[in-house]
Amino acid sequence: MGSQRSLLKSLTAGVAGKKHYCKGNKRHVLLKGDRILVIKIERDSFHYCLDCGLKFIATARKDLAALETDLQATP
Ligand SMILES: [Zn+2]
């Protein structure tokens, strides 16, 4: 439907299925049942803890705002 693409298709909220570690920091433990941010890149998927995930979102929000401003600027 339509030609608009989602920039964020590769990012989803998930739930940890087992105990493992955050891709952003090995000291961040993801326990079974924890909310996690899942980033899919081609066939790989990377799991981040809630803290790292929220930081990514905050950074992405700033980057998107900056991009929007750049795009609208008169050349
Ligand atoms: Zn983390």
N, CA, C, O and the ligand as a Tripos MOL2 file, in Angstrom:
@<TRIPOS>MOLECULE
protein
  301   299    76     0     0
PROTEIN
NO_CHARGES

@<TRIPOS>ATOM
      1 N           0.8220   -1.2070    0.0000 N.3       1 MET1
      2 CA          0.0000    0.0000    0.0000 C.3       1 MET1
      3 C           0.8550    1.2550    0.0000 C.2       1 MET1
      4 O           1.5770    1.5270    0.9590 O.2       1 MET1
      5 N           0.7690    2.0110   -1.0750 N.am      2 GLY2
      6 CA          1.5020    3.2640   -1.1270 C.3       2 GLY2
      7 C           2.9900    3.0410   -1.2500 C.2       2 GLY2
      8 O           3.4810    1.9120   -1.2510 O.2       2 GLY2
      9 N           3.6940    4.1590   -1.3550 N.am      3 SER3
     10 CA          5.1260    4.0230   -1.5700 C.3       3 SER3
     11 C           5.9240    4.4710   -0.3510 C.2       3 SER3
     12 O           7.1530    4.5270   -0.3820 O.2       3 SER3
     13 N           5.1990    4.7900    0.7310 N.am      4 GLN4
     14 CA          5.9470    5.2180    1.9100 C.3       4 GLN4
     15 C           6.5950    4.0150    2.5740 C.2       4 GLN4
     16 O           5.9680    2.9800    2.7990 O.2       4 GLN4
     17 N           7.8470    4.1890    2.8710 N.am      5 ARG5
     18 CA          8.5730    3.1040    3.5180 C.3       5 ARG5
     19 C           8.8050    3.4600    4.9720 C.2       5 ARG5
     20 O           8.9810    4.6280    5.3190 O.2       5 ARG5
     21 N           8.8040    2.4660    5.7950 N.am      6 SER6
     22 CA          9.1320    2.7270    7.1800 C.3       6 SER6
     23 C          10.6390    2.6470    7.3670 C.2       6 SER6
     24 O          11.2820    1.6800    6.9570 O.2       6 SER6
     25 N          11.1830    3.6690    7.9860 N.am      7 LEU7
     26 CA         12.6150    3.6680    8.2770 C.3       7 LEU7
     27 C          12.9260    2.7060    9.4150 C.2       7 LEU7
     28 O          14.0610    2.2750    9.6140 O.2       7 LEU7
     29 N          11.8810    2.3930   10.1410 N.am      8 LEU8
     30 CA         12.1150    1.6790   11.3900 C.3       8 LEU8
     31 C          11.6860    0.2250   11.3290 C.2       8 LEU8
     32 O          11.4800   -0.4280   12.3520 O.2       8 LEU8
     33 N          11.5590   -0.2610   10.1150 N.am      9 LYS9
     34 CA         11.0970   -1.6240    9.9240 C.3       9 LYS9
     35 C          11.9660   -2.6580   10.6280 C.2       9 LYS9
     36 O          11.4850   -3.7030   11.0650 O.2       9 LYS9
     37 N          13.2520   -2.3470   10.7270 N.am     10 SER10
     38 CA         14.1660   -3.3280   11.3060 C.3      10 SER10
     39 C          14.1840   -3.3110   12.8310 C.2      10 SER10
     40 O          14.8650   -4.1210   13.4590 O.2      10 SER10
     41 N          13.4320   -2.3820   13.4240 N.am     11 LEU11
     42 CA         13.4170   -2.2890   14.8820 C.3      11 LEU11
     43 C          12.0800   -2.7560   15.4390 C.2      11 LEU11
     44 O          11.0200   -2.3000   15.0090 O.2      11 LEU11
     45 N          12.1430   -3.6510   16.3800 N.am     12 THR12
     46 CA         10.8990   -4.0810   17.0230 C.3      12 THR12
     47 C          11.1210   -4.2600   18.5140 C.2      12 THR12
     48 O          12.2410   -4.4640   18.9820 O.2      12 THR12
     49 N          10.0150   -4.1750   19.2420 N.am     13 ALA13
     50 CA         10.0730   -4.4540   20.6720 C.3      13 ALA13
     51 C           9.8440   -5.9440   20.8360 C.2      13 ALA13
     52 O           8.9560   -6.5180   20.2070 O.2      13 ALA13
     53 N          10.6270   -6.5490   21.6610 N.am     14 GLY14
     54 CA         10.4810   -7.9880   21.8650 C.3      14 GLY14
     55 C          10.5800   -8.3440   23.3380 C.2      14 GLY14
     56 O          10.6630   -7.4810   24.2120 O.2      14 GLY14
     57 N          10.5680   -9.6220   23.5730 N.am     15 VAL15
     58 CA         10.6990  -10.1280   24.9360 C.3      15 VAL15
     59 C          11.8000  -11.1860   24.9100 C.2      15 VAL15
     60 O          11.8260  -12.0540   24.0370 O.2      15 VAL15
     61 N          12.6930  -11.0980   25.8670 N.am     16 ALA16
     62 CA         13.7890  -12.0670   25.9150 C.3      16 ALA16
     63 C          13.2410  -13.4670   26.1790 C.2      16 ALA16
     64 O          12.4260  -13.6630   27.0800 O.2      16 ALA16
     65 N          13.6850  -14.4170   25.4020 N.am     17 GLY17
     66 CA         13.2020  -15.7880   25.5500 C.3      17 GLY17
     67 C          14.0440  -16.5850   26.5360 C.2      17 GLY17
     68 O          13.6060  -17.5870   27.1000 O.2      17 GLY17
     69 N          15.2660  -16.1040   26.7230 N.am     18 LYS18
     70 CA         16.1610  -16.7780   27.6610 C.3      18 LYS18
     71 C          17.1450  -15.7550   28.1940 C.2      18 LYS18
     72 O          17.2050  -14.6250   27.7080 O.2      18 LYS18
     73 N          17.9090  -16.1520   29.1880 N.am     19 LYS19
     74 CA         18.8930  -15.2260   29.7380 C.3      19 LYS19
     75 C          20.0320  -15.0600   28.7390 C.2      19 LYS19
     76 O          20.6340  -16.0410   28.3020 O.2      19 LYS19
     77 N          20.3150  -13.8320   28.3870 N.am     20 HIS20
     78 CA         21.4920  -13.5620   27.5680 C.3      20 HIS20
     79 C          21.9310  -12.1220   27.8030 C.2      20 HIS20
     80 O          21.4710  -11.4710   28.7410 O.2      20 HIS20
     81 N          22.8110  -11.6350   26.9580 N.am     21 TYR21
     82 CA         23.3870  -10.3360   27.2550 C.3      21 TYR21
     83 C          23.0470   -9.3060   26.1900 C.2      21 TYR21
     84 O          22.8370   -9.6200   25.0180 O.2      21 TYR21
     85 N          23.0030   -8.0680   26.6500 N.am     22 CYS22
     86 CA         22.7220   -6.9350   25.7710 C.3      22 CYS22
     87 C          23.8590   -6.7650   24.7680 C.2      22 CYS22
     88 O          25.0340   -6.8580   25.1230 O.2      22 CYS22
     89 N          23.4960   -6.5160   23.5170 N.am     23 LYS23
     90 CA         24.5110   -6.3370   22.4730 C.3      23 LYS23
     91 C          25.3080   -5.0430   22.6940 C.2      23 LYS23
     92 O          26.4500   -4.9180   22.2510 O.2      23 LYS23
     93 N          24.6920   -4.1060   23.3720 N.am     24 GLY24
     94 CA         25.3440   -2.8170   23.6040 C.3      24 GLY24
     95 C          26.3660   -2.8670   24.7240 C.2      24 GLY24
     96 O          27.3370   -2.1110   24.7230 O.2      24 GLY24
     97 N          26.1490   -3.7510   25.6730 N.am     25 ASN25
     98 CA         27.0430   -3.8190   26.8180 C.3      25 ASN25
     99 C          26.9130   -5.2090   27.4490 C.2      25 ASN25
    100 O          25.8430   -5.6020   27.9130 O.2      25 ASN25
    101 N          28.0070   -5.9230   27.4530 N.am     26 LYS26
    102 CA         27.9870   -7.3070   27.9480 C.3      26 LYS26
    103 C          27.6150   -7.4130   29.4290 C.2      26 LYS26
    104 O          27.2610   -8.4850   29.9190 O.2      26 LYS26
    105 N          27.7030   -6.2890   30.1200 N.am     27 ARG27
    106 CA         27.3410   -6.3260   31.5340 C.3      27 ARG27
    107 C          25.8380   -6.1720   31.7600 C.2      27 ARG27
    108 O          25.3500   -6.3750   32.8710 O.2      27 ARG27
    109 N          25.1160   -5.8180   30.7170 N.am     28 HIS28
    110 CA         23.6620   -5.7090   30.8240 C.3      28 HIS28
    111 C          23.0500   -7.0840   30.5760 C.2      28 HIS28
    112 O          23.1560   -7.6360   29.4810 O.2      28 HIS28
    113 N          22.4270   -7.6120   31.5810 N.am     29 VAL29
    114 CA         21.8460   -8.9520   31.4740 C.3      29 VAL29
    115 C          20.3830   -8.8490   31.0560 C.2      29 VAL29
    116 O          19.6170   -8.0590   31.6080 O.2      29 VAL29
    117 N          20.0170   -9.6540   30.0810 N.am     30 LEU30
    118 CA         18.6180   -9.7320   29.6600 C.3      30 LEU30
    119 C          18.0620  -11.0340   30.2220 C.2      30 LEU30
    120 O          18.5110  -12.1220   29.8610 O.2      30 LEU30
    121 N          17.0970  -10.9120   31.0940 N.am     31 LEU31
    122 CA         16.5120  -12.1100   31.6900 C.3      31 LEU31
    123 C          15.2690  -12.5130   30.9240 C.2      31 LEU31
    124 O          14.6160  -11.6850   30.2900 O.2      31 LEU31
    125 N          14.9560  -13.7830   30.9890 N.am     32 LYS32
    126 CA         13.7640  -14.2930   30.3170 C.3      32 LYS32
    127 C          12.5520  -13.4490   30.7190 C.2      32 LYS32
    128 O          12.2930  -13.2470   31.9060 O.2      32 LYS32
    129 N          11.8180  -12.9630   29.7260 N.am     33 GLY33
    130 CA         10.6190  -12.1660   30.0160 C.3      33 GLY33
    131 C          10.8600  -10.6610   29.9860 C.2      33 GLY33
    132 O           9.9030   -9.8880   29.9500 O.2      33 GLY33
    133 N          12.1330  -10.2290   29.9990 N.am     34 ASP34
    134 CA         12.4360   -8.7900   29.9230 C.3      34 ASP34
    135 C          12.0560   -8.2220   28.5600 C.2      34 ASP34
    136 O          12.1510   -8.9000   27.5370 O.2      34 ASP34
    137 N          11.6230   -6.9610   28.5700 N.am     35 ARG35
    138 CA         11.3910   -6.2610   27.3110 C.3      35 ARG35
    139 C          12.7410   -5.9420   26.6970 C.2      35 ARG35
    140 O          13.6610   -5.5010   27.3860 O.2      35 ARG35
    141 N          12.8530   -6.1650   25.4080 N.am     36 ILE36
    142 CA         14.1100   -5.8630   24.7270 C.3      36 ILE36
    143 C          13.8370   -5.1670   23.3970 C.2      36 ILE36
    144 O          12.7520   -5.2790   22.8260 O.2      36 ILE36
    145 N          14.8370   -4.4530   22.9270 N.am     37 LEU37
    146 CA         14.7620   -3.8690   21.5890 C.3      37 LEU37
    147 C          15.4820   -4.8350   20.6530 C.2      37 LEU37
    148 O          16.6290   -5.2150   20.8930 O.2      37 LEU37
    149 N          14.7920   -5.2240   19.5850 N.am     38 VAL38
    150 CA         15.3780   -6.1530   18.6240 C.3      38 VAL38
    151 C          15.6740   -5.3910   17.3350 C.2      38 VAL38
    152 O          14.7920   -4.7550   16.7590 O.2      38 VAL38
    153 N          16.9070   -5.4650   16.9010 N.am     39 ILE39
    154 CA         17.2920   -4.8240   15.6490 C.3      39 ILE39
    155 C          17.6610   -5.9260   14.6680 C.2      39 ILE39
    156 O          18.5760   -6.7120   14.9130 O.2      39 ILE39
    157 N          16.9380   -5.9730   13.5590 N.am     40 LYS40
    158 CA         17.2230   -7.0010   12.5540 C.3      40 LYS40
    159 C          17.9960   -6.3780   11.4120 C.2      40 LYS40
    160 O          17.5510   -5.4150   10.7870 O.2      40 LYS40
    161 N          19.1500   -6.9390   11.1540 N.am     41 ILE41
    162 CA         19.9550   -6.4880   10.0230 C.3      41 ILE41
    163 C          20.2340   -7.7070    9.1640 C.2      41 ILE41
    164 O          20.9600   -8.6200    9.5550 O.2      41 ILE41
    165 N          19.6370   -7.6930    7.9820 N.am     42 GLU42
    166 CA         19.6690   -8.8610    7.1130 C.3      42 GLU42
    167 C          19.2330  -10.0810    7.9160 C.2      42 GLU42
    168 O          18.1200  -10.1000    8.4420 O.2      42 GLU42
    169 N          20.0890  -11.1030    8.0210 N.am     43 ARG43
    170 CA         19.6140  -12.2870    8.7330 C.3      43 ARG43
    171 C          19.9560  -12.2960   10.2060 C.2      43 ARG43
    172 O          19.5590  -13.2030   10.9370 O.2      43 ARG43
    173 N          20.6890  -11.2910   10.6410 N.am     44 ASP44
    174 CA         21.0750  -11.2520   12.0490 C.3      44 ASP44
    175 C          20.0850  -10.4430   12.8520 C.2      44 ASP44
    176 O          19.4800   -9.4990   12.3430 O.2      44 ASP44
    177 N          19.9220  -10.8070   14.0910 N.am     45 SER45
    178 CA         19.1400   -9.9280   14.9470 C.3      45 SER45
    179 C          19.8970   -9.7060   16.2530 C.2      45 SER45
    180 O          20.4610  -10.6270   16.8450 O.2      45 SER45
    181 N          19.8830   -8.4540   16.6710 N.am     46 PHE46
    182 CA         20.6420   -8.0460   17.8390 C.3      46 PHE46
    183 C          19.6860   -7.5990   18.9240 C.2      46 PHE46
    184 O          18.7070   -6.8990   18.6620 O.2      46 PHE46
    185 N          19.9810   -8.0100   20.1390 N.am     47 HIS47
    186 CA         19.0920   -7.6830   21.2560 C.3      47 HIS47
    187 C          19.7390   -6.6700   22.1940 C.2      47 HIS47
    188 O          20.9040   -6.7980   22.5700 O.2      47 HIS47
    189 N          18.9610   -5.6740   22.5550 N.am     48 TYR48
    190 CA         19.4490   -4.6390   23.4720 C.3      48 TYR48
    191 C          18.5140   -4.5190   24.6560 C.2      48 TYR48
    192 O          17.3050   -4.7160   24.5340 O.2      48 TYR48
    193 N          19.0870   -4.1920   25.8080 N.am     49 CYS49
    194 CA         18.2680   -4.0230   27.0060 C.3      49 CYS49
    195 C          17.4260   -2.7520   26.8760 C.2      49 CYS49
    196 O          17.6200   -1.9430   25.9690 O.2      49 CYS49
    197 N          16.5010   -2.6060   27.7970 N.am     50 LEU50
    198 CA         15.5850   -1.4790   27.7580 C.3      50 LEU50
    199 C          16.3360   -0.1330   27.8090 C.2      50 LEU50
    200 O          16.0230    0.7880   27.0540 O.2      50 LEU50
    201 N          17.3250   -0.0350   28.7030 N.am     51 ASP51
    202 CA         18.0950    1.2070   28.8230 C.3      51 ASP51
    203 C          18.7600    1.5850   27.5030 C.2      51 ASP51
    204 O          18.6380    2.7170   27.0350 O.2      51 ASP51
    205 N          19.4680    0.6200   26.9100 N.am     52 CYS52
    206 CA         20.1410    0.8790   25.6380 C.3      52 CYS52
    207 C          19.1050    1.1900   24.5610 C.2      52 CYS52
    208 O          19.2990    2.0970   23.7520 O.2      52 CYS52
    209 N          18.0220    0.4480   24.5520 N.am     53 GLY53
    210 CA         16.9620    0.6540   23.5630 C.3      53 GLY53
    211 C          16.3840    2.0570   23.6430 C.2      53 GLY53
    212 O          16.1790    2.7150   22.6230 O.2      53 GLY53
    213 N          16.1230    2.5090   24.8640 N.am     54 LEU54
    214 CA         15.5430    3.8500   25.0250 C.3      54 LEU54
    215 C          16.5400    4.9270   24.6210 C.2      54 LEU54
    216 O          16.1560    5.9670   24.0860 O.2      54 LEU54
    217 N          17.8240    4.6730   24.8790 N.am     55 LYS55
    218 CA         18.8560    5.6230   24.4480 C.3      55 LYS55
    219 C          18.9110    5.7070   22.9270 C.2      55 LYS55
    220 O          19.0260    6.7940   22.3600 O.2      55 LYS55
    221 N          18.8290    4.5540   22.2760 N.am     56 PHE56
    222 CA         18.8150    4.5380   20.8070 C.3      56 PHE56
    223 C          17.6630    5.3640   20.2720 C.2      56 PHE56
    224 O          17.8140    6.1330   19.3230 O.2      56 PHE56
    225 N          16.4990    5.1900   20.9050 N.am     57 ILE57
    226 CA         15.3110    5.8990   20.4390 C.3      57 ILE57
    227 C          15.4960    7.4110   20.6310 C.2      57 ILE57
    228 O          15.1530    8.1950   19.7460 O.2      57 ILE57
    229 N          16.0340    7.8150   21.7800 N.am     58 ALA58
    230 CA         16.2670    9.2360   22.0390 C.3      58 ALA58
    231 C          17.2380    9.8200   21.0170 C.2      58 ALA58
    232 O          17.0190   10.9130   20.4930 O.2      58 ALA58
    233 N          18.3160    9.0810   20.7380 N.am     59 THR59
    234 CA         19.3040    9.5300   19.7550 C.3      59 THR59
    235 C          18.6750    9.6070   18.3660 C.2      59 THR59
    236 O          18.8810   10.5740   17.6320 O.2      59 THR59
    237 N          17.9080    8.5780   18.0180 N.am     60 ALA60
    238 CA         17.2840    8.5350   16.7010 C.3      60 ALA60
    239 C          16.3150    9.7010   16.5270 C.2      60 ALA60
    240 O          16.2090   10.2790   15.4450 O.2      60 ALA60
    241 N          15.6110   10.0360   17.6020 N.am     61 ARG61
    242 CA         14.6600   11.1400   17.5550 C.3      61 ARG61
    243 C          15.3830   12.4570   17.2300 C.2      61 ARG61
    244 O          14.9220   13.2460   16.4060 O.2      61 ARG61
    245 N          16.5180   12.6710   17.8930 N.am     62 LYS62
    246 CA         17.3120   13.8810   17.6430 C.3      62 LYS62
    247 C          17.8340   13.8810   16.2120 C.2      62 LYS62
    248 O          17.7750   14.8940   15.5150 O.2      62 LYS62
    249 N          18.3480   12.7250   15.7840 N.am     63 ASP63
    250 CA         18.8820   12.6100   14.4260 C.3      63 ASP63
    251 C          17.7930   12.8720   13.3910 C.2      63 ASP63
    252 O          18.0310   13.5420   12.3860 O.2      63 ASP63
    253 N          16.6080   12.3470   13.6380 N.am     64 LEU64
    254 CA         15.5070   12.5480   12.6960 C.3      64 LEU64
    255 C          15.1000   14.0160   12.6410 C.2      64 LEU64
    256 O          14.8040   14.5440   11.5690 O.2      64 LEU64
    257 N          15.0860   14.6730   13.7990 N.am     65 ALA65
    258 CA         14.7270   16.0840   13.8400 C.3      65 ALA65
    259 C          15.7520   16.8970   13.0510 C.2      65 ALA65
    260 O          15.3910   17.8030   12.3000 O.2      65 ALA65
    261 N          17.0410   16.5650   13.2280 N.am     66 ALA66
    262 CA         18.1100   17.2580   12.5120 C.3      66 ALA66
    263 C          17.9900   17.0050   11.0020 C.2      66 ALA66
    264 O          18.1750   17.9150   10.1940 O.2      66 ALA66
    265 N          17.6820   15.7790   10.6430 N.am     67 LEU67
    266 CA         17.5270   15.4250    9.2470 C.3      67 LEU67
    267 C          16.3500   16.1680    8.6150 C.2      67 LEU67
    268 O          16.4260   16.6490    7.4850 O.2      67 LEU67
    269 N          15.2750   16.2450    9.3710 N.am     68 GLU68
    270 CA         14.0870   16.9530    8.9050 C.3      68 GLU68
    271 C          14.4070   18.4210    8.6470 C.2      68 GLU68
    272 O          14.0010   18.9860    7.6320 O.2      68 GLU68
    273 N          15.1350   19.0270    9.5700 N.am     69 THR69
    274 CA         15.5370   20.4250    9.4310 C.3      69 THR69
    275 C          16.4130   20.6090    8.1960 C.2      69 THR69
    276 O          16.2020   21.5350    7.4130 O.2      69 THR69
    277 N          17.4000   19.7210    8.0230 N.am     70 ASP70
    278 CA         18.3000   19.7980    6.8680 C.3      70 ASP70
    279 C          17.5200   19.6850    5.5530 C.2      70 ASP70
    280 O          17.7630   20.4100    4.5890 O.2      70 ASP70
    281 N          16.5760   18.7430    5.5620 N.am     71 LEU71
    282 CA         15.8150   18.4800    4.3490 C.3      71 LEU71
    283 C          14.9310   19.6530    3.9630 C.2      71 LEU71
    284 O          14.6780   19.9000    2.7840 O.2      71 LEU71
    285 N          14.4690   20.3640    4.9710 N.am     72 GLN72
    286 CA         13.5770   21.4930    4.6960 C.3      72 GLN72
    287 C          14.3200   22.8020    4.4590 C.2      72 GLN72
    288 O          13.7290   23.7890    4.0220 O.2      72 GLN72
    289 N          15.6180   22.8040    4.7510 N.am     73 ALA73
    290 CA         16.3840   24.0380    4.5920 C.3      73 ALA73
    291 C          16.4510   24.4400    3.1130 C.2      73 ALA73
    292 O          16.5550   23.5920    2.2270 O.2      73 ALA73
    293 N          16.3910   25.7210    2.8780 N.am     74 THR74
    294 CA         16.4990   26.1860    1.4790 C.3      74 THR74
    295 C          17.9620   26.0560    1.0560 C.2      74 THR74
    296 O          18.8590   26.5120    1.7640 O.2      74 THR74
    297 N          18.1930   25.4450   -0.0750 N.am     75 PRO75
    298 CA         19.5630   25.2250   -0.5230 C.3      75 PRO75
    299 C          20.2820   26.5400   -0.8720 C.2      75 PRO75
    300 O          21.4480   26.5200   -1.2670 O.2      75 PRO75
    301 ZN         22.1230   -2.5560   27.3890 Zn       76 ZN76
@<TRIPOS>BOND
     1     1     2 1
     2     2     3 1
     3     3     4 2
     4     3     5 am
     5     5     6 1
     6     6     7 1
     7     7     8 2
     8     7     9 am
     9     9    10 1
    10    10    11 1
    11    11    12 2
    12    11    13 am
    13    13    14 1
    14    14    15 1
    15    15    16 2
    16    15    17 am
    17    17    18 1
    18    18    19 1
    19    19    20 2
    20    19    21 am
    21    21    22 1
    22    22    23 1
    23    23    24 2
    24    23    25 am
    25    25    26 1
    26    26    27 1
    27    27    28 2
    28    27    29 am
    29    29    30 1
    30    30    31 1
    31    31    32 2
    32    31    33 am
    33    33    34 1
    34    34    35 1
    35    35    36 2
    36    35    37 am
    37    37    38 1
    38    38    39 1
    39    39    40 2
    40    39    41 am
    41    41    42 1
    42    42    43 1
    43    43    44 2
    44    43    45 am
    45    45    46 1
    46    46    47 1
    47    47    48 2
    48    47    49 am
    49    49    50 1
    50    50    51 1
    51    51    52 2
    52    51    53 am
    53    53    54 1
    54    54    55 1
    55    55    56 2
    56    55    57 am
    57    57    58 1
    58    58    59 1
    59    59    60 2
    60    59    61 am
    61    61    62 1
    62    62    63 1
    63    63    64 2
    64    63    65 am
    65    65    66 1
    66    66    67 1
    67    67    68 2
    68    67    69 am
    69    69    70 1
    70    70    71 1
    71    71    72 2
    72    71    73 am
    73    73    74 1
    74    74    75 1
    75    75    76 2
    76    75    77 am
    77    77    78 1
    78    78    79 1
    79    79    80 2
    80    79    81 am
    81    81    82 1
    82    82    83 1
    83    83    84 2
    84    83    85 am
    85    85    86 1
    86    86    87 1
    87    87    88 2
    88    87    89 am
    89    89    90 1
    90    90    91 1
    91    91    92 2
    92    91    93 am
    93    93    94 1
    94    94    95 1
    95    95    96 2
    96    95    97 am
    97    97    98 1
    98    98    99 1
    99    99   100 2
   100    99   101 am
   101   101   102 1
   102   102   103 1
   103   103   104 2
   104   103   105 am
   105   105   106 1
   106   106   107 1
   107   107   108 2
   108   107   109 am
   109   109   110 1
   110   110   111 1
   111   111   112 2
   112   111   113 am
   113   113   114 1
   114   114   115 1
   115   115   116 2
   116   115   117 am
   117   117   118 1
   118   118   119 1
   119   119   120 2
   120   119   121 am
   121   121   122 1
   122   122   123 1
   123   123   124 2
   124   123   125 am
   125   125   126 1
   126   126   127 1
   127   127   128 2
   128   127   129 am
   129   129   130 1
   130   130   131 1
   131   131   132 2
   132   131   133 am
   133   133   134 1
   134   134   135 1
   135   135   136 2
   136   135   137 am
   137   137   138 1
   138   138   139 1
   139   139   140 2
   140   139   141 am
   141   141   142 1
   142   142   143 1
   143   143   144 2
   144   143   145 am
   145   145   146 1
   146   146   147 1
   147   147   148 2
   148   147   149 am
   149   149   150 1
   150   150   151 1
   151   151   152 2
   152   151   153 am
   153   153   154 1
   154   154   155 1
   155   155   156 2
   156   155   157 am
   157   157   158 1
   158   158   159 1
   159   159   160 2
   160   159   161 am
   161   161   162 1
   162   162   163 1
   163   163   164 2
   164   163   165 am
   165   165   166 1
   166   166   167 1
   167   167   168 2
   168   167   169 am
   169   169   170 1
   170   170   171 1
   171   171   172 2
   172   171   173 am
   173   173   174 1
   174   174   175 1
   175   175   176 2
   176   175   177 am
   177   177   178 1
   178   178   179 1
   179   179   180 2
   180   179   181 am
   181   181   182 1
   182   182   183 1
   183   183   184 2
   184   183   185 am
   185   185   186 1
   186   186   187 1
   187   187   188 2
   188   187   189 am
   189   189   190 1
   190   190   191 1
   191   191   192 2
   192   191   193 am
   193   193   194 1
   194   194   195 1
   195   195   196 2
   196   195   197 am
   197   197   198 1
   198   198   199 1
   199   199   200 2
   200   199   201 am
   201   201   202 1
   202   202   203 1
   203   203   204 2
   204   203   205 am
   205   205   206 1
   206   206   207 1
   207   207   208 2
   208   207   209 am
   209   209   210 1
   210   210   211 1
   211   211   212 2
   212   211   213 am
   213   213   214 1
   214   214   215 1
   215   215   216 2
   216   215   217 am
   217   217   218 1
   218   218   219 1
   219   219   220 2
   220   219   221 am
   221   221   222 1
   222   222   223 1
   223   223   224 2
   224   223   225 am
   225   225   226 1
   226   226   227 1
   227   227   228 2
   228   227   229 am
   229   229   230 1
   230   230   231 1
   231   231   232 2
   232   231   233 am
   233   233   234 1
   234   234   235 1
   235   235   236 2
   236   235   237 am
   237   237   238 1
   238   238   239 1
   239   239   240 2
   240   239   241 am
   241   241   242 1
   242   242   243 1
   243   243   244 2
   244   243   245 am
   245   245   246 1
   246   246   247 1
   247   247   248 2
   248   247   249 am
   249   249   250 1
   250   250   251 1
   251   251   252 2
   252   251   253 am
   253   253   254 1
   254   254   255 1
   255   255   256 2
   256   255   257 am
   257   257   258 1
   258   258   259 1
   259   259   260 2
   260   259   261 am
   261   261   262 1
   262   262   263 1
   263   263   264 2
   264   263   265 am
   265   265   266 1
   266   266   267 1
   267   267   268 2
   268   267   269 am
   269   269   270 1
   270   270   271 1
   271   271   272 2
   272   271   273 am
   273   273   274 1
   274   274   275 1
   275   275   276 2
   276   275   277 am
   277   277   278 1
   278   278   279 1
   279   279   280 2
   280   279   281 am
   281   281   282 1
   282   282   283 1
   283   283   284 2
   284   283   285 am
   285   285   286 1
   286   286   287 1
   287   287   288 2
   288   287   289 am
   289   289   290 1
   290   290   291 1
   291   291   292 2
   292   291   293 am
   293   293   294 1
   294   294   295 1
   295   295   296 2
   296   295   297 am
   297   297   298 1
   298   298   299 1
   299   299   300 2
@<TRIPOS>SUBSTRUCTURE
     1 MET1         2 RESIDUE 1 A MET
     2 GLY2         6 RESIDUE 1 A GLY
     3 SER3        10 RESIDUE 1 A SER
     4 GLN4        14 RESIDUE 1 A GLN
     5 ARG5        18 RESIDUE 1 A ARG
     6 SER6        22 RESIDUE 1 A SER
     7 LEU7        26 RESIDUE 1 A LEU
     8 LEU8        30 RESIDUE 1 A LEU
     9 LYS9        34 RESIDUE 1 A LYS
    10 SER10       38 RESIDUE 1 A SER
    11 LEU11       42 RESIDUE 1 A LEU
    12 THR12       46 RESIDUE 1 A THR
    13 ALA13       50 RESIDUE 1 A ALA
    14 GLY14       54 RESIDUE 1 A GLY
    15 VAL15       58 RESIDUE 1 A VAL
    16 ALA16       62 RESIDUE 1 A ALA
    17 GLY17       66 RESIDUE 1 A GLY
    18 LYS18       70 RESIDUE 1 A LYS
    19 LYS19       74 RESIDUE 1 A LYS
    20 HIS20       78 RESIDUE 1 A HIS
    21 TYR21       82 RESIDUE 1 A TYR
    22 CYS22       86 RESIDUE 1 A CYS
    23 LYS23       90 RESIDUE 1 A LYS
    24 GLY24       94 RESIDUE 1 A GLY
    25 ASN25       98 RESIDUE 1 A ASN
    26 LYS26      102 RESIDUE 1 A LYS
    27 ARG27      106 RESIDUE 1 A ARG
    28 HIS28      110 RESIDUE 1 A HIS
    29 VAL29      114 RESIDUE 1 A VAL
    30 LEU30      118 RESIDUE 1 A LEU
    31 LEU31      122 RESIDUE 1 A LEU
    32 LYS32      126 RESIDUE 1 A LYS
    33 GLY33      130 RESIDUE 1 A GLY
    34 ASP34      134 RESIDUE 1 A ASP
    35 ARG35      138 RESIDUE 1 A ARG
    36 ILE36      142 RESIDUE 1 A ILE
    37 LEU37      146 RESIDUE 1 A LEU
    38 VAL38      150 RESIDUE 1 A VAL
    39 ILE39      154 RESIDUE 1 A ILE
    40 LYS40      158 RESIDUE 1 A LYS
    41 ILE41      162 RESIDUE 1 A ILE
    42 GLU42      166 RESIDUE 1 A GLU
    43 ARG43      170 RESIDUE 1 A ARG
    44 ASP44      174 RESIDUE 1 A ASP
    45 SER45      178 RESIDUE 1 A SER
    46 PHE46      182 RESIDUE 1 A PHE
    47 HIS47      186 RESIDUE 1 A HIS
    48 TYR48      190 RESIDUE 1 A TYR
    49 CYS49      194 RESIDUE 1 A CYS
    50 LEU50      198 RESIDUE 1 A LEU
    51 ASP51      202 RESIDUE 1 A ASP
    52 CYS52      206 RESIDUE 1 A CYS
    53 GLY53      210 RESIDUE 1 A GLY
    54 LEU54      214 RESIDUE 1 A LEU
    55 LYS55      218 RESIDUE 1 A LYS
    56 PHE56      222 RESIDUE 1 A PHE
    57 ILE57      226 RESIDUE 1 A ILE
    58 ALA58      230 RESIDUE 1 A ALA
    59 THR59      234 RESIDUE 1 A THR
    60 ALA60      238 RESIDUE 1 A ALA
    61 ARG61      242 RESIDUE 1 A ARG
    62 LYS62      246 RESIDUE 1 A LYS
    63 ASP63      250 RESIDUE 1 A ASP
    64 LEU64      254 RESIDUE 1 A LEU
    65 ALA65      258 RESIDUE 1 A ALA
    66 ALA66      262 RESIDUE 1 A ALA
    67 LEU67      266 RESIDUE 1 A LEU
    68 GLU68      270 RESIDUE 1 A GLU
    69 THR69      274 RESIDUE 1 A THR
    70 ASP70      278 RESIDUE 1 A ASP
    71 LEU71      282 RESIDUE 1 A LEU
    72 GLN72      286 RESIDUE 1 A GLN
    73 ALA73      290 RESIDUE 1 A ALA
    74 THR74      294 RESIDUE 1 A THR
    75 PRO75      298 RESIDUE 1 A PRO
    76 ZN76       301 GROUP 0 **** ****
